[in-house]
Structure formats: C-alpha cells, structure tokens
Amino acid sequence: MNFPAHLKYTKDHEWILVDGTTATIGITDFAQHELGDIVFIDINTKGKSLAAEEIFGTVEAVKTVSDLFLPVKGTVTETNPALEGNPELVNSDPYGEGWMIKMTMDNVTDVDQLMNAEAYTALVG
C-alpha cells in the first residue's frame, strides 16, 4: 500500500493535501483496494459548507456503496470532473487523477488533528 508522507489521513480513509487554505481530498489506496472496482462517484455538495466528518458524497463499487467524510470544516468548491466518465481513476491513481473534491478550509490548523502517513499505516496494519 502507498501512503504518501506529504498527505494527512482520517480514520475514515480519506486523504487531504493542503495548499494554503485550499485542500484537495480523496480516498486512500487502502480504501480503494478494500472497495474493489469503483463504478460511480456521487458528490452533490459543491458550494456547501460542511462540518468535519460530515458526508460530502458517496463512492459506489461493484460490491458496496460507501460514504465519503470531510476531513475538516469548510466549503466544497470543486469536484473532479474526470470522475464523471472515469470513476475507475480512483482505483488506478487515488492520490493523483482520482482526487474527489477541492475545498476552502475554515481553519487550516484543523489539519493538525489528522494522522500522518506513519499513524495511518499503523491504523490499517
């Protein structure tokens, strides 16, 4: 499994990349592996302000549907348009082309509460 050191992680298997007050969010390599072949991503929260751990969308795999949880409080500003026709990008490139949303964070220091790669690796074993 691949867990890049420059990202932060949640117990719900989302990753977050911070650039100033903007964050890019997706699901981890572990999550996409556990879900299997992803066939649909449903995110309808663009423009909405959400609390940390609030559901921002769902990911549908062949076997199951799973909720997506926002790592920190903020406003969803963008969804990845490439996922509409190619949801399998989450399987093939979860930290790159398979990103799910971008958001403006209310408080950048909230990221400090999330796990680093070492802690996340320990969580998933």
Secondary structure by P-SEA (a helix, b strand, c coil): ccccccccccccbbbbbbcccbbbbbbcaaaaaaacccccccccccccccccccccbbbbcccbbbbbbbccccccccccccccccccccccccccccccbbbbbcccccccccccaaaaaaaac
